Structures are given as structure tokens and as C-alpha cells.
Amino acid sequence: MGLLLAIGAGCDSRTKNGARESDATETTASAQQGETATAPENTQNDAALDQLAEDYVRLVLTLGNHDKSYVDAYYGPAAWKAEAEADQASPAELASRAEALLAKLPQTTEPAGNLQALRQHYLKTQLSAVTYHAHHIADASYRNFQREAKALYDTEPPVQQYAEFEPVLAALEQELPGGEPLHLRIQQFQQQYRIPEDKLEAVFNAAIDECKKRTKAHIQLPENESFRLEYVQDKPWSGYNWYQGNAHSLIQINSELPIYIDRAVDLGCHEGYPGHHTYNTLLEQKLVKDRGWVEYSVYPLFSPQSLIAEGSANYGIDLAFPGEDKTRFERETLYPLAGLDPAGAEKYQRVLDLLAKLKFAENIVAREYIDREIDRDEAIARFQKYTGMSPEKAAQRVRFVDTYGAYVINYNWGKQLVQEYVEQGADSQDERWRKFAKLLSSPRLPSSLHW
């Protein structure tokens, strides 16, 4: 899955009717190992878990009848999908089914570093999220930001206050002095770095290729992995990765708002390499094809898996372009392709670094809006004031919260959790890549990151 950002990459690319195709024909020499597998106690227990996994997949598909955003990806048996579409069960009935499946699993799962324990924990935690979402569909008053974050994403994000971001806003005032409201000065400043529409393809092609080059030096993907890129409009997100199965993604970029030069690398990494496309491809290969774990053939968007997906996709940008690498690559390669003056690249990056420190302020606005402490207009105003968004971007973000609720935590809080997991005890860049690839190939969820 891939909300907010979007891109993919390949060696052999071609453009047709606005869509860029890529078929990767190379793999890397550094395949990563997943978690340690342990022998099952008996095949009967394995068979029971396999049946529960199938029931879980069917349950998720059926709940998708009541929420068109819920099933983000599915590449299992077509018959299961057809049977689910014909199932007339209500959300309340589906919540009961989820609870019945949960009752078949142990109440507690002992921390362990083996795949069997992680698989059991995955099913239990994902089923808990299914139960909550079914109850929410049945009763919209069920909604509360913190409760939703815990129930759907297996985590408790920090509760912060606007005052914590005042020093960052003050630093932005110094970088961009003037009499107009700060968000308008930020918008005017960013306009200097807007990619002209007729340069988008060249810029994105170069960014995508570099993201893939850096990723394939550390992670091996199937030889047949590929993607298709489309430009769309009138969406509540900036971009989306629709994983199709068999190592293929459809990646859509929302071009209705300006796209700035920094977004090319961000999108290339987040949605493609080493982000969503890489994550989904590894899960399919390592867990579905190699192990036959059918639960990974379906991706419920509102689930703990999304925190790992979004957090790893955002952290993957920093992993692929550490330190000054991103600014250097943009200045030397992307700015000339876009016809932009690279002289301001360093200042632009300073402003971007400050804006990145405001990301957690988005959670505050979303929490107040979801909890009905502020209305839509005030939410738009606060997104502008505390995160530097343009009026158009702020309105789009409110549409995003209307559609996806507390999902916003997966980008900032998710990135922090993934970063802490990957970098703990990893002193070298190679070791960080190794742990990152291991995470992307495993059943780990937020509450099992510390195992």
C-alpha cells in the first residue's frame, strides 16, 4: 500500500499514454535473510493456523464490501474474492466472526525471534484491528483518535502540544522573513523549486533510476519485478501504490497540486525502492510463495501492517540517501533536468529540514479534528499555521483525514519506530540495510519490533 507518496523504478523504461512502464531484469548480490524459522511442534497445529489464516483473508475481503478503501491489495485465489463479494454479512456480524477467530489464538504470545511466533502474533494483532474497524463501520460514533491509533495500528503515538513546535516555526521565520503569514512565505519560496510539467518525466525518470540503483546494491528482488506509473488528479492523497501481485505495482501520482524538486527522490524511494513496491514484493516472495502463508495475499489498509509499510517507506528515503547525498544528487542531476537554478539547493534543504520537524504537528490537528474539537475550516487553518502547508494542500490533507482518519501517524511516528528498530546496534550503513531488508521480509508489527 502507499498513500501520500508514489513512484517506482526500473532499468528498461518507456512512456505510452502518460504511463511509464519498467521491467527490472537485474537482481542484487546481497539477498537478505528473514527471521529464523523453527520447526513446528506438529503439522496439525500448522494446518490449524493455515486454516485460520484463510478465514482471516476471507474476513478481510468481506469487510471490504462495506469500505471501499479497506482492501488495499489482494492477489490470492479469485474464488475467495468472488465468495466474499457475495457474502451479505453486516459489519456487526463480521466483527463477531473476527472475535471468534481471535478466540482460537493464545491470549498471549511469548516474545521470540522465530517466524512461527511472529506469524501467530501477526494474525492475532491484525484480527484485533479487523474487529475494531468492523465495529467502527457499524457505529461511526466509535471514533476517537488515540483509541483508533492503538486499535488499528498497534501503537500509542505521543500526545503533543502546539507549543513544542514554536522553536521550529521561529527558525522558519528567520529563514524566510517577511510580513505575510508564514505559510504564504513558505509557499512563495517553494514556487522557485516547482518542477515544470514538461520536465516531470525526465526528472522522475532520473530520480527513480537512482533510487533503484541504491536499493539494488543491498536488496535482491525477483527478476520479474515491475511497475506502471500513472498521473491522476482529484484525490485526497499525493500518490498511491496499488500492489498487483506477482512483483508488480501500479503507482499513481496526483498531479493536481504543484510538485517540487525534492518530491522526486521522496516519491521514488517511498513508493518504489526501497519503499512500498520493495516491501510488498519481498512479503509476497518470502512469505506467500516461499512459505505458503496466505494471510499476506491480502492487505487491509487500516491495520498494524500499515505502520510498518509507511514507516519503512519514509525511513527508506534517509537510508538510500544518507547525509548530504540527497541534496547533492538533486543539485547535480535533478535541478539541471528541471531547468532550475541549483544555487539555492542548500537553503531549500534547510527549509525542508525545518518543515520535516513539523510533521508531528499534523497529528495534533488530525486528533482535534477527528475528536470534533475543531471544525473543517479550523483544521485547514491549523494545518497552514503549524505545518506550513499551502491553503490547497491543507484542504487536501483534511480530505485525507476525512477518508483515512488516524492513518496520518503511520508516516511520522511509524518512521521514528522503524528508524529506532533498524539503527539500534547497527553501526554501519551496510548493517542498517541488512536489518531494514530483514524487517521488510518478516511478519513484524509495531508491538513486535522490540522482540
C-alpha positions as CSV (number, residue, x, y, z in Angstrom):
1,M,0.0,0.0,0.0
2,G,1.2,3.5,-0.5
3,L,-0.7,6.6,0.4
4,L,0.7,10.1,0.2
5,L,3.7,9.3,-1.9
6,A,4.2,7.3,-5.1
7,I,6.8,6.1,-7.5
8,G,8.6,3.0,-8.9
9,A,11.7,2.4,-11.0
10,G,13.3,0.2,-13.5
11,C,16.1,-0.2,-16.0
12,D,14.1,-0.5,-19.1
13,S,11.5,2.2,-19.3
14,R,9.1,3.5,-21.9
15,T,6.4,6.1,-21.9
16,K,3.0,5.5,-23.5
17,N,-0.2,7.5,-23.0
18,G,1.2,9.2,-19.9
19,A,2.2,6.0,-18.2
20,R,5.8,4.9,-17.6
21,E,6.5,1.2,-17.6
22,S,9.5,-0.5,-16.2
23,D,10.6,-4.1,-16.1
24,A,13.6,-4.8,-13.8
25,T,15.8,-7.5,-15.2
26,E,18.6,-7.3,-12.6
27,T,18.8,-8.6,-9.1
28,T,21.4,-7.8,-6.4
29,A,24.1,-10.0,-5.0
30,S,23.1,-9.3,-1.4
31,A,19.9,-11.3,-0.7
32,Q,18.8,-10.8,2.9
33,Q,17.7,-13.5,5.3
34,G,14.4,-13.2,7.2
35,E,13.7,-14.2,10.7
36,T,14.9,-17.6,12.0
37,A,12.4,-20.3,11.3
38,T,11.8,-23.0,13.9
39,A,10.3,-26.4,13.3
40,P,6.6,-26.6,14.1
41,E,5.6,-28.7,17.1
42,N,3.3,-30.8,14.8
43,T,1.7,-30.5,11.4
44,Q,-1.7,-30.4,12.9
45,N,-1.0,-27.1,14.6
46,D,0.4,-25.8,11.4
47,A,-2.7,-26.9,9.5
48,A,-5.0,-25.2,12.1
49,L,-3.1,-22.0,11.7
50,D,-3.2,-22.2,7.9
51,Q,-7.0,-22.6,8.1
52,L,-7.3,-19.6,10.5
53,A,-5.1,-17.6,8.0
54,E,-7.5,-18.5,5.2
55,D,-10.5,-17.5,7.3
56,Y,-8.7,-14.2,8.1
57,V,-8.2,-13.4,4.4
58,R,-11.9,-14.2,3.6
59,L,-13.0,-12.0,6.5
60,V,-10.9,-9.0,5.3
61,L,-12.3,-9.4,1.8
62,T,-15.8,-9.5,3.1
63,L,-15.4,-6.4,5.3
64,G,-14.2,-4.7,2.2
65,N,-17.8,-4.8,0.9
66,H,-18.6,-2.1,3.5
67,D,-15.5,0.1,3.0
68,K,-14.1,0.6,-0.5
69,S,-10.7,1.8,0.9
70,Y,-10.2,-1.2,3.2
71,V,-8.7,-3.9,0.9
72,D,-5.6,-2.2,-0.4
73,A,-4.3,-5.2,-2.2
74,Y,-5.3,-8.8,-2.9
75,Y,-3.6,-11.4,-5.0
76,G,-4.9,-14.7,-3.6
77,P,-7.4,-17.1,-5.2
78,A,-10.1,-15.3,-7.3
79,A,-12.7,-17.7,-5.9
80,W,-12.2,-16.3,-2.4
81,K,-12.8,-12.8,-3.6
82,A,-15.9,-13.8,-5.5
83,E,-17.3,-15.6,-2.5
84,A,-16.6,-12.7,-0.2
85,E,-18.3,-10.2,-2.6
86,A,-21.4,-12.4,-2.4
87,D,-21.4,-12.6,1.4
88,Q,-24.2,-10.4,2.8
89,A,-22.9,-10.3,6.4
90,S,-23.3,-7.0,8.2
91,P,-20.3,-5.2,9.8
92,A,-21.5,-6.3,13.2
93,E,-21.7,-9.9,12.1
94,L,-18.2,-9.6,10.7
95,A,-16.9,-8.2,14.0
96,S,-18.3,-11.3,15.7
97,R,-16.5,-13.5,13.2
98,A,-13.3,-11.7,13.9
99,E,-13.8,-12.2,17.6
100,A,-14.4,-15.9,17.1
101,L,-11.2,-16.3,15.2
102,L,-9.3,-14.4,17.8
103,A,-10.6,-16.8,20.4
104,K,-8.8,-19.6,18.6
105,L,-5.4,-18.0,19.2
106,P,-3.5,-17.9,22.5
107,Q,-4.3,-14.9,24.7
108,T,-0.6,-14.0,24.9
109,T,2.3,-14.6,22.6
110,E,5.7,-15.0,24.1
111,P,8.4,-12.7,22.6
112,A,10.6,-14.7,20.3
113,G,12.8,-14.2,17.2
114,N,11.3,-17.0,15.1
115,L,8.9,-16.7,12.3
116,Q,6.3,-19.1,13.8
117,A,5.8,-16.9,16.9
118,L,5.8,-13.8,14.7
119,R,3.2,-15.3,12.4
120,Q,0.9,-16.1,15.3
121,H,1.4,-12.6,16.8
122,Y,0.7,-11.1,13.3
123,L,-2.6,-12.9,12.9
124,K,-3.8,-12.0,16.4
125,T,-2.9,-8.3,16.1
126,Q,-4.3,-8.0,12.6
127,L,-7.6,-9.7,13.7
128,S,-7.9,-7.3,16.6
129,A,-7.7,-4.4,14.1
130,V,-10.3,-6.1,11.9
131,T,-12.7,-6.3,14.9
132,Y,-12.2,-2.7,15.7
133,H,-12.8,-1.5,12.1
134,A,-15.9,-3.6,11.7
135,H,-17.3,-2.1,14.9
136,H,-16.4,1.4,13.7
137,I,-18.2,0.8,10.4
138,A,-21.3,-0.4,12.3
139,D,-21.2,2.6,14.6
140,A,-19.4,5.8,13.4
141,S,-19.6,7.3,16.9
142,Y,-17.0,4.7,17.8
143,R,-14.3,7.0,16.5
144,N,-11.6,8.6,18.7
145,F,-8.1,9.4,17.5
146,Q,-5.9,7.8,20.2
147,R,-8.2,4.8,20.5
148,E,-8.2,4.4,16.8
149,A,-4.4,4.6,16.6
150,K,-4.0,1.9,19.2
151,A,-6.7,-0.4,17.9
152,L,-5.8,-0.2,14.2
153,Y,-2.1,0.5,14.2
154,D,-0.9,-1.4,17.3
155,T,0.8,1.7,18.8
156,E,0.2,4.7,21.1
157,P,1.6,7.8,19.4
158,P,2.8,10.6,21.6
159,V,0.3,13.3,22.6
160,Q,1.9,16.6,21.8
161,Q,1.1,20.2,22.1
162,Y,1.5,23.0,19.5
163,A,3.9,24.9,21.8
164,E,6.5,22.1,21.2
165,F,6.8,23.3,17.6
166,E,7.1,27.1,18.3
167,P,11.0,27.0,18.1
168,V,10.8,25.4,14.6
169,L,8.3,28.0,13.4
170,A,10.6,30.7,14.8
171,A,13.6,29.2,12.9
172,L,11.4,29.3,9.7
173,E,10.6,32.9,10.4
174,Q,14.4,33.6,10.3
175,E,15.0,31.7,7.2
176,L,12.0,33.3,5.4
177,P,11.5,36.8,6.9
178,G,8.6,39.0,5.8
179,G,5.2,40.5,6.7
180,E,2.9,37.9,5.3
181,P,1.7,34.9,7.2
182,L,4.5,32.3,7.4
183,H,2.7,29.6,5.3
184,L,2.3,32.0,2.4
185,R,6.0,32.9,2.5
186,I,6.8,29.2,2.5
187,Q,4.6,28.7,-0.5
188,Q,6.1,31.6,-2.4
189,F,9.6,30.3,-1.6
190,Q,8.8,26.8,-2.8
191,Q,7.4,28.0,-6.1
192,Q,11.1,28.6,-7.1
193,Y,11.6,24.9,-6.9
194,R,8.5,23.7,-8.8
195,I,9.1,21.1,-11.5
196,P,7.7,22.4,-14.8
197,E,5.1,20.0,-16.2
198,D,7.1,19.4,-19.3
199,K,10.1,18.4,-17.2
200,L,8.3,16.0,-14.8
201,E,9.1,12.8,-16.8
202,A,12.8,13.5,-17.2
203,V,13.2,14.4,-13.5
204,F,11.2,11.5,-12.2
205,N,13.0,9.0,-14.5
206,A,16.4,10.1,-13.2
207,A,15.2,10.1,-9.6
208,I,13.6,6.7,-9.9
209,D,16.7,5.2,-11.5
210,E,18.9,6.5,-8.7
211,C,16.6,5.2,-6.0
212,K,16.6,1.7,-7.6
213,K,20.4,1.8,-8.1
214,R,21.0,2.5,-4.5
215,T,18.4,-0.1,-3.3
216,K,19.6,-3.0,-5.6
217,A,23.1,-2.7,-4.1
218,H,21.6,-4.1,-0.9
219,I,18.3,-5.9,-1.5
220,Q,17.6,-8.7,-4.0
221,L,14.2,-8.6,-5.7
222,P,12.6,-11.1,-8.1
223,E,13.8,-10.8,-11.7
224,N,10.3,-10.2,-12.9
225,E,9.5,-7.2,-10.6
226,S,8.0,-4.3,-12.5
227,F,5.7,-1.3,-12.1
228,R,3.5,1.0,-14.1
229,L,3.3,4.7,-13.3
230,E,0.3,6.9,-13.9
231,Y,-0.6,10.6,-13.2
232,V,-4.0,11.2,-11.8
233,Q,-6.0,14.1,-10.2
234,D,-8.8,14.8,-7.7
235,K,-7.5,12.5,-5.0
236,P,-7.1,13.1,-1.2
237,W,-3.5,11.8,-1.4
238,S,-0.3,12.8,-3.2
239,G,0.3,9.4,-4.5
240,Y,-0.6,5.7,-4.1
241,N,1.0,2.3,-4.7
242,W,-1.6,-0.3,-5.8
243,Y,0.3,-3.6,-5.4
244,Q,-1.0,-6.1,-8.0
245,G,0.8,-9.2,-7.0
246,N,3.5,-11.2,-8.9
247,A,6.0,-8.4,-8.0
248,H,4.1,-5.8,-10.0
249,S,2.8,-2.4,-8.8
250,L,0.5,0.3,-10.2
251,I,1.8,3.6,-8.9
252,Q,-0.3,6.7,-9.2
253,I,0.9,10.3,-8.7
254,N,-1.6,13.1,-8.0
255,S,-0.5,16.0,-10.2
256,E,-3.3,18.5,-9.4
257,L,-1.0,20.3,-6.9
258,P,2.5,21.6,-7.7
259,I,5.3,19.0,-7.5
260,Y,8.5,20.4,-6.1
261,I,12.0,19.2,-6.9
262,D,12.5,17.4,-3.6
263,R,9.5,15.2,-4.2
264,A,11.1,13.3,-7.0
265,V,13.5,11.4,-4.8
266,D,11.0,11.2,-1.9
267,L,8.4,9.6,-4.2
268,G,10.9,7.3,-5.9
269,C,12.0,5.9,-2.6
270,H,8.7,5.9,-0.7
271,E,6.6,4.2,-3.3
272,G,9.2,2.2,-5.1
273,Y,12.7,1.5,-4.0
274,P,13.2,0.7,-1.1
275,G,9.6,1.6,-0.1
276,H,6.2,0.1,-0.8
277,H,7.0,-1.8,-4.0
278,T,10.0,-3.4,-2.4
279,Y,8.2,-4.2,0.8
280,N,5.2,-5.8,-0.9
281,T,7.4,-7.7,-3.3
282,L,9.5,-9.2,-0.5
283,L,6.5,-10.2,1.6
284,E,4.9,-11.9,-1.4
285,Q,8.2,-13.7,-2.3
286,K,9.4,-14.6,1.2
287,L,6.1,-15.4,3.0
288,V,3.4,-16.1,0.4
289,K,5.4,-18.0,-2.3
290,D,8.2,-19.5,-0.2
291,R,6.2,-20.4,2.9
292,G,2.6,-20.5,1.7
293,W,1.3,-18.1,4.3
294,V,-1.9,-16.9,2.6
295,E,-2.6,-14.1,5.1
296,Y,-0.1,-12.0,3.2
297,S,-2.0,-12.2,0.0
298,V,-4.4,-9.6,1.3
299,Y,-3.5,-6.1,2.7
300,P,-6.1,-4.4,4.9
301,L,-5.3,-0.8,4.8
302,F,-6.5,0.1,8.3
303,S,-4.2,-2.4,10.1
304,P,-0.9,-2.5,12.0
305,Q,0.9,-3.6,8.9
306,S,0.4,-0.1,7.5
307,L,2.6,1.5,10.2
308,I,5.4,-0.8,9.2
309,A,4.7,-0.1,5.5
310,E,4.6,3.7,5.7
311,G,7.3,4.0,8.4
312,S,9.7,1.9,6.4
313,A,8.9,3.7,3.2
314,N,9.7,7.1,4.8
315,Y,12.8,5.8,6.6
316,G,13.9,4.3,3.3
317,I,14.5,7.8,1.9
318,D,17.1,8.6,4.5
319,L,18.6,5.1,4.2
320,A,19.0,5.4,0.4
321,F,20.2,9.0,0.6
322,P,22.1,9.4,3.9
323,G,23.6,12.8,5.0
324,E,24.1,15.2,2.1
325,D,23.6,12.6,-0.6
326,K,20.0,13.7,-1.5
327,T,20.8,17.4,-1.8
328,R,24.0,16.6,-3.8
329,F,22.1,14.4,-6.2
330,E,19.3,16.9,-6.7
331,R,21.7,19.8,-7.2
332,E,24.0,17.9,-9.7
333,T,21.3,15.9,-11.6
334,L,17.7,16.9,-11.0
335,Y,18.0,20.7,-10.9
336,P,19.5,20.9,-14.4
337,L,16.9,18.4,-15.7
338,A,14.2,20.6,-14.3
339,G,15.7,23.8,-15.6
340,L,16.0,25.1,-12.0
341,D,18.9,27.1,-10.5
342,P,20.9,24.8,-8.2
343,A,22.4,27.8,-6.4
344,G,19.6,27.7,-3.8
345,A,19.6,24.0,-3.2
346,E,21.3,24.2,0.3
347,K,18.9,26.9,1.5
348,Y,15.9,25.0,0.2
349,Q,17.1,21.9,2.0
350,R,17.4,23.9,5.2
351,V,13.8,25.0,4.9
352,L,12.7,21.4,4.1
353,D,14.6,20.1,7.2
354,L,12.7,22.5,9.4
355,L,9.3,21.7,7.7
356,A,10.1,18.0,8.4
357,K,10.3,18.8,12.1
358,L,6.7,20.0,11.9
359,K,5.3,16.6,10.7
360,F,4.2,15.6,14.2
361,A,2.1,18.7,14.4
362,E,-0.1,17.1,11.7
363,N,-1.1,14.5,14.3
364,I,-2.3,17.2,16.7
365,V,-4.6,18.8,14.0
366,A,-5.9,15.4,12.9
367,R,-6.6,14.4,16.5
368,E,-8.5,17.6,17.3
369,Y,-10.5,17.3,14.0
370,I,-11.3,13.6,14.5
371,D,-12.3,14.2,18.1
372,R,-14.5,17.1,17.0
373,E,-12.7,19.7,19.0
374,I,-12.3,21.8,15.8
375,D,-14.3,22.0,12.6
376,R,-13.1,21.6,9.0
377,D,-12.2,25.3,8.5
378,E,-10.2,25.5,11.6
379,A,-8.4,22.2,10.7
380,I,-7.4,23.8,7.4
381,A,-6.2,26.9,9.2
382,R,-4.1,25.0,11.7
383,F,-2.5,22.8,9.0
384,Q,-1.4,26.0,7.4
385,K,-0.2,27.7,10.6
386,Y,1.6,24.8,12.3
387,T,2.8,22.7,9.3
388,G,3.5,25.4,6.7
389,M,1.0,23.9,4.1
390,S,-0.5,26.0,1.4
391,P,-4.3,26.5,1.6
392,E,-4.8,23.9,-1.2
393,K,-2.5,21.4,0.4
394,A,-4.2,21.9,3.8
395,A,-7.6,21.3,2.3
396,Q,-6.3,18.2,0.7
397,R,-4.9,17.0,4.0
398,V,-8.3,17.5,5.7
399,R,-9.8,15.4,2.9
400,F,-7.2,12.8,3.7
401,V,-8.2,12.7,7.4
402,D,-11.8,12.5,6.4
403,T,-11.1,9.4,4.4
404,Y,-8.3,7.7,6.4
405,G,-8.6,9.0,10.0
406,A,-5.7,8.4,12.3
407,Y,-3.7,6.9,9.5
408,V,-1.6,10.0,9.5
409,I,0.5,8.7,12.4
410,N,2.0,6.0,10.2
411,Y,4.2,8.5,8.3
412,N,5.9,10.3,11.1
413,W,5.5,8.0,14.2
414,G,5.9,5.0,12.0
415,K,9.2,6.3,10.6
416,Q,10.5,7.0,14.0
417,L,9.7,3.5,15.3
418,V,11.2,1.9,12.2
419,Q,14.3,4.1,12.4
420,E,14.8,3.1,16.1
421,Y,14.5,-0.6,15.3
422,V,16.9,-0.5,12.3
423,E,19.5,1.7,13.8
424,Q,19.7,0.1,17.3
425,G,23.0,-1.7,17.4
426,A,23.7,-1.1,13.7
427,D,26.9,1.0,13.5
428,S,27.4,0.8,9.7
429,Q,25.3,1.6,6.7
430,D,25.5,-2.0,5.5
431,E,24.2,-3.3,8.8
432,R,21.3,-0.9,8.6
433,W,20.4,-2.1,5.2
434,R,20.6,-5.7,6.4
435,K,18.2,-5.0,9.3
436,F,15.9,-3.0,7.0
437,A,15.7,-5.8,4.5
438,K,15.1,-8.3,7.3
439,L,12.2,-6.2,8.5
440,L,10.6,-5.9,5.1
441,S,10.8,-9.7,4.7
442,S,9.2,-10.6,8.1
443,P,5.8,-10.6,9.8
444,R,6.9,-7.9,12.3
445,L,4.3,-5.4,13.5
446,P,4.8,-2.4,15.8
447,S,4.4,-4.3,19.1
448,S,6.9,-7.0,18.0
449,L,9.7,-4.5,16.9
450,H,11.2,-4.9,20.4
451,W,11.4,-8.7,20.2
